[in-house]
Amino acid sequence: MKAFKKFAPVIAAALGVIAIIMLFVPAVVLSEDTSYNGWQAMFGYTETTKAFGSEIKTEVLAFSFMNLLSLILVAAGIVLCVLSFLGKGNKFFALIAAACFIVAAVFFFLTLVFTIAGTGLTLDGTLAQEKVKEGWKIGAGPIIAGILSILAACSTVAPALLKK
């Protein structure tokens, strides 16, 4: 138990790193053949097709700050856990890291809501994104990243709870 208390911030940081890696797994599934990973849902994605000797660029997904915020919160939680492990911070760092991981987990589960359809998916280029997003499904990446973020939060606050 003493070893767990000592290395709990390292375990939380490792879980946070794995949650970031899950951004390479499909996050938004449009159909059986079409899916986009977390990075594409976060920073946007433009498809380029060649037709009649010219390139046509279609914006499929646009930049989403809220999806980026989930990445920032996980990174902040990782940094706070590492600082806590190195003894540079106080016990309040563990609480802030746990809060970062929990909020990031909620944001990971809301990835589909935060993903912005690009103008290339609408016929007239208007903001009819809610109609466009009807058939979308959440992929495995945000679900696993959300679960890992919750586990990282639990690992962060566990030493404080186990003392009592």
trRosetta pair geometry for C-beta under 8 A, 3 or more apart (Angstrom, degrees):
i j d omega theta_ij theta_ji phi_ij phi_ji
1 4 5.6 -51 -153 33 37 113
1 5 6.6 38 151 -20 66 103
1 162 6.9 -163 -174 169 112 142
2 5 5.7 -51 -151 33 34 112
2 6 6.5 32 151 -18 64 106
3 6 5.7 -57 -149 37 33 111
3 7 6.1 -2 164 9 70 113
4 7 6.5 -74 -136 54 26 86
4 8 5.9 54 161 -62 66 91
4 11 7.9 -10 -152 -11 72 147
4 158 7.4 -63 146 118 112 131
4 159 7.5 -175 120 -82 79 88
4 162 7.9 60 97 11 117 173
5 8 6.0 -23 -142 -14 25 118
5 158 7.8 -135 -102 110 62 90
5 159 4.2 109 -141 -122 79 107
5 162 6.5 -129 -86 74 107 135
5 163 8.0 95 -125 -64 136 84
7 10 4.7 -49 -166 40 77 119
7 11 6.0 83 133 -26 85 95
7 85 7.7 39 -130 -127 43 118
8 11 5.6 -52 -146 35 35 112
8 12 6.3 35 155 -19 66 105
8 155 5.1 -176 -166 171 84 80
8 156 6.7 149 145 -103 105 26
8 158 5.6 -153 -137 63 143 107
8 159 4.9 -157 24 -34 155 111
9 12 5.5 -53 -146 38 34 113
9 13 6.2 36 154 -20 66 105
9 81 4.1 170 -168 -170 87 81
9 82 7.0 172 150 -68 115 23
9 84 4.6 -167 -106 86 152 111
9 85 4.0 -154 86 -58 131 95
9 94 7.2 -100 -86 -102 103 94
9 97 7.7 47 -130 94 92 171
9 155 7.9 160 -83 132 22 98
9 156 6.6 60 -103 -118 63 73
10 13 5.7 -52 -146 37 31 111
10 14 6.3 33 153 -20 64 105
10 81 7.3 167 -67 152 24 111
10 85 5.5 87 -54 -106 81 152
11 14 5.7 -54 -149 36 30 112
11 15 6.4 31 152 -18 64 105
11 152 7.8 -172 121 -121 70 64
11 155 4.7 -123 99 -171 111 147
12 15 5.7 -54 -148 37 32 111
12 16 6.4 35 151 -21 64 106
12 77 7.2 -106 152 156 110 104
12 78 7.9 -169 122 -106 81 53
12 81 4.7 -153 88 -119 112 148
12 97 6.8 79 138 144 146 131
12 101 7.2 -87 -169 -67 109 154
12 152 4.2 100 -155 -162 74 77
12 153 7.5 105 -138 -57 116 19
12 155 4.2 -173 -70 91 87 114
12 156 4.5 71 -103 -62 161 85
13 16 5.5 -53 -150 35 33 115
13 17 6.5 36 151 -21 65 101
13 77 7.9 -174 -100 125 59 77
13 78 4.8 93 -139 -145 80 75
13 81 4.2 -166 -60 96 94 134
13 82 5.5 84 -101 -57 151 81
13 85 7.4 -67 -13 -14 137 138
13 152 7.6 117 -47 -144 19 117
14 17 5.7 -49 -149 32 34 112
14 18 6.6 32 152 -16 64 103
15 18 5.7 -53 -149 38 34 111
15 19 6.4 40 149 -24 64 103
15 148 4.8 -173 -180 -178 90 90
15 149 7.5 166 136 -83 106 27
15 151 5.3 -136 -154 94 154 104
15 152 3.9 -166 89 -74 124 95
15 155 6.6 137 7 20 143 145
16 19 5.4 -49 -149 31 34 116
16 20 6.7 36 151 -18 64 100
16 74 5.0 165 -160 -176 96 90
16 75 7.7 152 162 -83 123 27
16 77 5.4 -169 -107 95 145 109
16 78 4.2 -160 104 -73 146 96
16 81 7.1 169 3 16 141 145
16 101 6.8 -98 -90 -104 105 106
16 148 7.4 166 -82 137 28 105
16 149 7.0 66 -106 -107 69 68
16 152 5.0 90 -54 -125 81 161
17 20 5.7 -50 -154 33 35 112
17 21 6.6 37 147 -20 64 103
17 78 6.5 95 -56 -116 75 139
18 21 5.4 -50 -150 34 38 115
18 22 6.7 50 148 -30 63 97
18 148 5.5 -133 91 -153 104 154
19 22 5.5 -44 -156 21 35 118
19 74 5.4 -140 96 -141 127 145
19 104 7.5 82 144 133 149 130
19 108 7.5 -86 -169 -83 112 153
19 144 7.7 -170 -118 120 63 74
19 145 4.2 98 -159 -148 81 77
19 146 7.9 122 -139 -38 115 20
19 148 4.1 -166 -73 91 95 125
19 149 5.2 83 -117 -57 158 82
19 152 7.1 -75 -19 -18 136 139
20 23 6.0 -32 -176 0 46 115
20 71 6.7 83 -121 -138 91 85
20 74 5.8 176 -65 115 91 140
20 75 7.3 72 -85 -69 134 80
20 145 7.6 102 -55 -131 22 117
21 24 6.3 -39 178 15 57 110
22 25 5.2 -40 -164 20 62 119
22 38 6.9 68 117 -13 66 148
22 141 4.7 151 161 -157 85 74
22 142 7.4 152 132 -71 118 24
22 144 4.9 -160 -131 88 143 108
22 145 4.0 -164 79 -64 139 95
22 148 6.9 166 -17 18 143 141
23 27 7.2 -3 -145 -54 55 130
23 37 6.5 88 155 157 55 100
23 38 3.3 -106 -150 78 71 134
23 39 5.4 92 147 -46 108 75
23 42 7.1 -5 -159 -15 126 136
23 71 7.0 25 -75 -93 152 111
23 141 6.2 99 -110 178 23 130
23 145 6.9 57 -56 -78 67 150
24 37 5.4 -12 -161 -167 30 147
24 38 7.0 -53 -33 35 22 99
24 39 6.8 16 -90 -10 55 114
24 141 7.3 -176 63 -118 33 132
25 37 6.3 134 72 -133 18 97
25 38 7.1 33 55 -13 61 105
25 139 6.6 -173 130 132 84 121
25 140 5.5 -74 149 85 129 93
25 141 3.4 168 81 -82 94 96
25 144 6.9 23 61 39 157 132
26 29 5.9 57 157 -72 128 89
26 35 3.8 -2 -139 151 129 135
26 36 6.9 98 -142 64 74 23
26 37 5.7 -80 -95 -90 35 60
26 139 3.6 -141 118 -150 84 155
26 140 6.4 62 66 31 86 81
26 141 5.8 -178 74 -13 33 112
27 35 7.8 143 41 175 41 95
27 36 6.4 -48 54 98 85 70
27 37 5.6 78 -1 -172 95 31
27 38 4.2 111 -48 -75 142 64
27 40 7.7 179 39 58 115 86
27 41 4.7 -93 89 -3 136 145
27 111 5.4 -93 180 148 115 150
27 115 7.6 158 121 -73 113 136
27 138 7.1 -40 179 -158 56 66
27 139 4.7 -124 -112 42 8 118
27 141 4.5 -64 -76 64 75 126
27 142 5.1 79 -139 -28 93 102
28 35 6.5 165 88 -159 51 66
28 36 4.7 -5 59 56 102 97
28 40 7.7 -112 34 91 113 104
28 41 5.1 137 -15 -86 119 123
28 61 7.3 138 49 -91 157 139
28 111 7.2 -134 -63 132 86 108
28 112 6.4 137 -108 -107 87 75
28 115 5.5 109 -79 -124 140 174
28 136 5.8 -28 -165 -161 94 116
28 137 7.8 136 -162 71 47 44
28 138 7.2 -40 -102 -117 48 42
28 139 6.2 -62 -12 -14 15 108
29 34 7.5 129 -164 95 53 60
29 35 4.5 -20 -107 -106 68 102
29 136 6.9 135 71 -162 51 61
29 137 4.5 -29 66 67 106 94
29 138 7.3 12 16 94 96 8
29 139 5.0 128 -35 -75 98 88
30 34 4.2 -31 60 98 112 114
30 35 6.7 -167 16 -85 73 44
30 36 7.6 52 -19 -7 103 95
30 135 6.6 58 -164 104 60 104
30 136 6.0 -32 -101 -104 57 73
31 34 4.8 50 42 33 88 96
31 135 7.3 10 -73 140 75 128
35 139 5.9 96 -162 -87 125 134
36 40 4.1 -111 -178 92 105 134
36 41 5.7 132 114 -53 112 82
36 45 5.8 -135 -139 -1 133 159
36 60 7.2 175 -74 118 145 130
36 61 6.1 150 156 -25 170 145
37 40 5.3 96 56 13 66 102
37 41 7.1 -129 107 -2 35 93
37 139 7.8 -85 -115 71 45 160
37 141 6.4 100 -152 -43 72 165
38 41 5.5 -56 -143 41 34 110
38 42 6.0 34 156 -22 67 110
38 67 7.2 -173 -170 -177 79 119
38 111 7.0 -70 -121 -142 88 145
38 141 5.0 -138 -40 135 110 143
38 142 6.5 142 -95 -63 112 83
38 145 7.4 62 -85 -20 157 156
39 42 5.5 -58 -145 38 29 113
39 43 6.0 -13 172 17 68 110
40 43 6.9 -67 -123 55 23 80
40 44 7.2 -59 -170 113 56 14
40 45 4.0 19 -162 -58 105 126
40 61 5.8 98 152 51 84 145
41 45 7.9 -13 -58 -15 35 114
41 61 5.9 -93 -111 -172 43 155
41 64 6.5 -27 154 27 68 137
41 67 5.5 -154 122 -141 91 164
41 111 6.1 47 135 178 152 107
41 114 7.9 85 158 93 107 89
41 115 4.6 -58 -158 -108 102 114
42 63 7.6 2 146 -147 45 59
42 64 5.9 -101 -137 58 35 94
42 67 4.1 -142 -105 118 72 119
42 68 5.3 116 -168 -69 103 68
42 71 6.6 40 -132 -20 152 133
43 63 5.9 -14 -157 -112 37 81
43 68 7.5 86 -71 -78 67 107
44 59 7.0 -27 -175 -157 113 97
44 61 5.1 -169 -140 104 47 77
44 62 4.9 -10 -108 -155 111 23
44 63 4.5 -47 -34 -55 115 59
44 64 7.6 149 -58 -9 72 72
44 116 7.9 -30 -94 69 87 102
44 118 6.9 98 -153 -81 96 112
45 59 7.8 131 86 -159 46 53
45 60 4.9 -33 91 62 97 108
45 61 4.4 45 28 39 91 102
45 118 7.4 -116 66 -34 65 138
46 57 5.3 8 172 -173 119 101
46 58 6.6 160 -161 77 68 40
46 59 5.1 -33 -103 -99 88 57
46 60 6.7 172 -104 10 28 80
46 118 7.3 150 -92 -130 67 164
46 120 7.7 117 -132 -10 71 148
47 57 7.3 158 82 -153 44 52
47 58 4.9 -14 60 60 93 97
47 60 5.6 61 -12 -32 102 119
47 120 7.5 -163 39 119 96 161
48 55 5.4 -10 -169 -170 104 113
48 56 7.2 152 -155 75 53 44
48 57 5.3 -21 -99 -98 77 73
48 58 7.8 180 -80 19 30 71
49 55 7.2 146 77 -155 34 61
49 56 5.1 -22 65 60 86 97
49 58 7.1 16 6 -1 106 113
50 53 7.5 11 -178 -113 97 8
50 54 7.2 169 -149 86 66 26
50 55 5.7 -39 -96 -97 68 63
50 56 7.5 163 -99 14 17 79
51 54 6.7 -30 70 64 63 73
51 56 5.6 3 23 -8 112 124
57 120 7.9 -111 133 -81 57 141
58 118 7.3 119 153 107 67 136
58 120 3.5 126 -174 -162 79 151
58 121 8.0 103 168 -53 107 55
59 62 6.3 40 165 -75 121 79
59 118 3.3 -152 129 -175 84 132
59 119 5.3 42 66 41 122 76
59 120 4.4 155 52 -10 55 108
59 121 8.0 -86 97 -11 66 78
60 117 7.7 -69 168 -157 47 63
60 118 4.8 82 83 24 9 132
60 120 5.8 -52 -69 69 45 122
60 121 6.2 79 -142 -53 53 104
61 64 7.7 -52 170 -21 102 109
61 115 6.3 -51 -143 -173 116 99
61 116 6.6 111 -168 76 68 62
61 117 6.8 -65 -110 -124 55 32
61 118 5.3 -62 -27 -32 8 102
62 116 4.2 -55 62 101 102 117
62 117 7.2 25 6 94 97 20
62 118 4.9 142 -43 -93 80 68
62 119 7.5 64 -60 -17 121 73
63 68 7.8 4 -177 -32 88 127
63 116 7.2 -4 70 47 34 131
64 67 4.1 56 98 13 117 111
64 68 6.7 168 97 -12 62 85
64 114 5.1 111 177 147 134 90
64 115 5.7 -82 -54 -114 158 37
64 116 5.1 169 -79 0 95 98
65 68 5.3 -57 -150 40 38 115
65 69 6.2 47 149 -31 69 100
66 69 5.3 -42 -147 25 35 118
66 70 7.3 43 152 -22 59 92
66 107 6.5 -155 167 -149 86 111
66 110 7.6 -61 146 107 128 114
66 114 3.8 -126 88 -141 123 130
67 70 5.9 -42 -160 22 39 112
67 71 7.4 36 145 -12 61 100
67 107 7.4 164 -111 163 37 107
67 111 6.0 68 -111 -135 103 78
67 114 5.0 162 -50 115 82 128
67 115 6.6 55 -54 -79 138 65
68 71 5.6 -54 -161 36 43 112
68 72 6.3 42 145 -20 72 105
69 72 5.3 -51 -144 37 38 114
69 73 6.2 40 156 -21 68 103
69 107 6.2 -125 93 -143 95 161
70 73 5.8 -52 -146 35 30 111
70 74 6.6 29 155 -16 63 104
70 104 4.8 112 -156 -148 70 75
70 107 3.7 -161 -84 108 105 127
70 108 5.4 136 -163 -61 145 68
70 111 7.4 -53 2 -85 163 88
70 145 7.9 78 153 132 127 133
71 74 6.0 -56 -149 36 31 108
71 75 6.3 30 154 -17 65 109
71 104 7.9 126 -51 -139 14 116
72 75 5.7 -57 -148 39 30 112
72 76 6.3 32 153 -20 65 106
73 76 5.6 -51 -145 36 32 112
73 77 6.4 35 153 -20 63 104
73 100 4.6 -176 -175 -169 82 83
73 101 7.4 175 143 -73 99 25
73 103 5.5 -116 -157 88 157 103
73 104 3.8 -169 96 -68 120 102
73 107 6.9 119 30 25 143 143
74 77 5.6 -53 -150 36 33 114
74 78 6.5 36 151 -21 65 103
74 100 7.1 164 -82 146 23 102
74 101 6.9 70 -112 -109 63 63
74 104 4.7 132 -57 -159 79 163
74 145 7.8 -58 -81 -177 153 108
74 149 6.3 -90 -101 -104 103 112
75 78 5.6 -50 -149 33 33 113
75 79 6.5 33 153 -18 65 104
76 79 5.8 -53 -147 37 33 110
76 80 6.3 30 155 -16 65 107
76 97 7.6 -160 125 -114 74 63
76 100 4.8 -138 90 -138 105 152
77 80 5.8 -57 -145 39 30 109
77 81 6.3 31 155 -20 64 107
77 97 4.5 105 -146 -160 70 75
77 98 7.7 113 -133 -57 112 17
77 100 3.8 -167 -64 94 94 123
77 101 4.5 106 -130 -56 160 82
77 104 6.8 -98 -10 1 137 142
77 149 7.7 106 51 -145 167 89
77 152 6.5 86 143 132 138 133
77 153 7.8 -64 -146 -79 143 74
77 156 7.5 -92 -168 -65 103 153
78 81 5.8 -56 -149 36 30 111
78 82 6.4 28 154 -17 65 106
79 82 5.8 -55 -148 37 31 110
79 83 6.3 29 154 -16 65 107
80 83 5.7 -53 -144 40 32 111
80 84 6.2 36 154 -22 64 106
80 89 6.8 -12 -157 3 72 172
80 93 4.8 -173 -172 -177 98 94
80 94 7.6 173 144 -81 110 28
80 96 5.7 -137 -142 91 160 103
80 97 3.8 -160 94 -75 127 103
80 100 6.9 138 20 16 139 144
81 84 5.5 -53 -146 36 31 114
81 85 6.3 31 154 -20 64 105
81 93 7.9 172 -74 142 30 107
81 94 7.8 72 -103 -111 65 64
81 97 5.2 121 -55 -151 78 155
81 152 7.7 -80 -62 -176 152 105
81 156 6.3 -98 -97 -105 105 107
82 85 5.7 -53 -148 35 32 111
82 86 6.3 23 156 -12 65 109
83 86 5.9 -60 -144 43 31 106
83 88 4.5 -81 -164 66 83 113
83 89 4.4 67 130 -18 109 116
83 93 6.0 -120 91 -160 109 156
84 87 7.8 41 176 -70 30 24
84 88 7.7 -84 -64 51 21 72
84 89 5.1 -52 -82 59 61 115
84 93 4.6 -170 -74 100 103 129
84 94 5.6 100 -126 -66 156 79
84 97 6.9 -81 -16 -16 139 148
84 156 8.0 92 54 -147 164 92
89 92 7.4 -112 163 63 104 74
89 93 3.6 56 133 -40 143 149
90 93 6.1 138 63 -10 50 94
91 94 5.8 -35 -170 19 57 113
91 95 7.4 54 140 -12 69 99
91 160 6.7 116 -171 -95 115 118
92 95 5.5 -53 -159 36 48 113
92 96 6.3 45 146 -17 74 104
93 96 5.7 -56 -147 40 34 109
93 97 6.0 36 154 -21 68 107
94 97 5.7 -53 -144 38 30 112
94 98 6.3 32 155 -20 63 105
94 156 5.1 171 -164 169 81 91
94 157 6.2 137 151 -89 107 54
94 159 7.3 -99 -139 56 159 107
94 160 6.2 160 104 -31 147 126
95 98 5.7 -52 -147 35 30 111
95 99 6.5 31 153 -19 63 105
95 157 7.0 69 -97 -98 57 101
95 160 7.8 15 -63 -11 86 168
96 99 5.6 -53 -150 36 33 112
96 100 6.4 37 151 -21 65 103
97 100 5.6 -51 -149 34 33 114
97 101 6.4 31 153 -17 65 105
97 153 7.7 -178 123 -114 72 62
97 156 4.9 -150 100 -147 113 151
98 101 5.7 -54 -147 38 32 110
98 102 6.3 31 155 -19 66 106
98 153 4.3 93 -151 -153 73 82
98 154 8.0 107 -132 -49 108 22
98 156 4.4 -163 -71 87 88 129
98 157 4.7 37 -88 -42 154 107
99 102 5.8 -54 -144 36 31 110
99 103 6.3 26 160 -13 66 107
99 153 7.8 115 -41 -129 17 116
100 103 6.2 -60 -146 41 26 105
100 104 6.1 27 156 -18 63 112
101 104 5.7 -57 -145 40 28 113
101 105 6.3 35 154 -26 64 103
101 149 4.6 180 -173 -176 80 80
101 150 7.1 159 144 -83 104 22
101 152 4.6 -146 -136 91 146 105
101 153 3.8 -168 91 -63 125 90
101 156 6.6 159 9 1 145 140
102 105 5.6 -51 -151 30 31 114
102 106 6.8 30 152 -16 63 101
102 149 7.2 165 -81 141 21 103
102 150 6.9 65 -109 -107 63 65
102 153 4.9 76 -55 -102 81 161
103 106 5.7 -51 -152 35 36 111
103 107 6.4 34 150 -16 66 107
104 107 5.5 -56 -147 41 34 111
104 108 6.3 41 152 -26 67 101
104 146 7.9 -166 122 -113 69 60
104 149 4.8 -141 93 -145 103 149
105 108 5.6 -48 -147 30 32 113
105 109 6.7 29 154 -15 63 103
105 145 7.8 -169 -115 124 60 69
105 146 4.4 97 -159 -156 73 71
105 147 7.6 114 -140 -49 112 16
105 149 3.7 -167 -70 90 89 123
105 150 4.8 84 -118 -52 161 79
105 153 7.1 -79 -17 -12 134 131
106 109 5.9 -58 -154 37 32 109
106 110 6.4 16 152 -6 66 113
106 146 7.6 110 -52 -137 16 111
107 110 5.6 -66 -144 49 34 104
107 111 7.4 75 150 -66 61 66
107 114 7.1 20 -165 -24 83 154
108 111 5.9 -6 -167 -42 39 107
108 142 4.4 175 177 -164 80 84
108 143 7.6 174 140 -69 107 17
108 145 4.6 -150 -142 96 146 104
108 146 3.7 -165 88 -68 124 87
108 149 6.3 158 1 6 141 142
109 138 7.9 13 -159 -150 49 163
109 142 6.5 158 -85 147 27 109
109 143 7.2 67 -105 -103 72 56
109 146 4.7 73 -51 -108 84 159
110 113 4.5 -46 -174 40 85 118
110 114 5.7 79 126 -20 91 103
111 114 5.9 -67 -144 45 30 104
111 115 6.1 40 157 -37 68 103
111 138 6.3 113 65 -130 104 105
111 142 4.1 -122 -2 -96 144 159
112 115 5.8 -42 -143 17 29 116
112 133 7.5 133 173 -172 89 120
112 136 5.9 164 -152 123 109 119
112 137 7.5 -63 -106 174 142 17
112 138 4.7 -93 -41 -76 125 91
112 142 7.8 -151 -29 48 77 160
115 133 7.6 147 86 -118 100 125
115 136 7.6 -149 76 173 136 160
116 129 6.5 -39 -160 -145 62 159
117 121 4.8 -84 178 54 111 143
117 122 7.2 101 125 -37 123 94
117 129 4.1 171 39 -136 113 97
117 132 4.5 114 -155 93 172 139
117 133 5.8 -136 -43 -58 125 91
118 121 5.6 108 66 -5 71 97
119 122 6.1 -60 -159 37 49 103
119 125 4.8 29 -177 -143 112 72
121 129 7.7 73 78 -117 122 71
121 132 4.8 88 128 -155 122 144
122 125 5.9 164 85 -72 107 14
122 126 5.8 -118 142 52 150 60
122 127 7.7 -115 -35 -91 167 10
122 128 4.9 129 -125 50 129 100
122 129 7.2 -76 -55 -72 122 56
122 132 6.0 -88 -73 -61 80 132
124 128 7.8 70 48 0 94 126
128 131 4.7 -26 165 35 97 120
128 132 6.2 108 111 -26 79 96
129 132 5.2 -56 -145 38 41 114
129 133 5.9 36 158 -21 73 109
130 133 5.9 -57 -142 38 30 109
130 134 7.6 62 152 -55 56 79
131 134 6.3 -20 -171 -26 37 113
133 136 4.9 -44 -163 11 69 128
138 142 5.9 -82 -170 58 110 124
138 143 6.5 113 133 -46 118 100
139 142 6.7 99 66 15 73 88
139 143 7.6 -139 106 2 43 100
140 143 5.7 -71 -154 44 39 112
140 144 5.8 31 159 -17 78 111
141 144 6.3 -64 -147 39 23 103
141 145 6.1 18 160 -15 64 113
142 145 5.4 -56 -138 43 33 112
142 146 6.0 39 160 -24 67 105
143 146 5.9 -54 -150 33 26 112
143 147 6.6 24 153 -15 61 106
144 147 5.7 -55 -149 37 33 110
144 148 6.2 31 154 -17 66 108
145 148 5.7 -55 -144 40 31 111
145 149 6.3 35 154 -23 64 105
146 149 5.6 -53 -147 34 30 113
146 150 6.6 31 154 -18 63 102
147 150 5.8 -53 -152 34 33 110
147 151 6.5 32 150 -16 65 106
148 151 5.6 -53 -147 39 35 112
148 152 6.3 39 151 -23 66 103
149 152 5.5 -49 -146 34 33 114
149 153 6.5 36 152 -20 63 101
150 153 5.6 -51 -151 33 34 112
150 154 6.5 34 151 -18 65 104
151 154 5.6 -52 -147 37 34 112
151 155 6.2 35 153 -19 66 106
152 155 5.6 -54 -145 39 31 112
152 156 6.3 36 152 -26 63 105
153 156 5.6 -53 -149 31 31 114
153 157 6.6 6 162 0 66 107
154 157 6.6 -69 -144 47 28 92
154 158 6.0 49 156 -50 65 103
155 158 5.7 -35 -139 5 28 124
157 160 5.5 -58 -165 42 62 112
157 161 5.9 54 141 -19 85 110
158 161 5.8 -65 -144 43 32 107
158 162 5.8 29 162 -23 71 112
159 162 5.8 -56 -137 37 29 110
159 163 6.9 43 160 -35 60 97
160 163 6.2 -44 -160 12 30 115
161 164 6.7 -66 -168 36 40 98
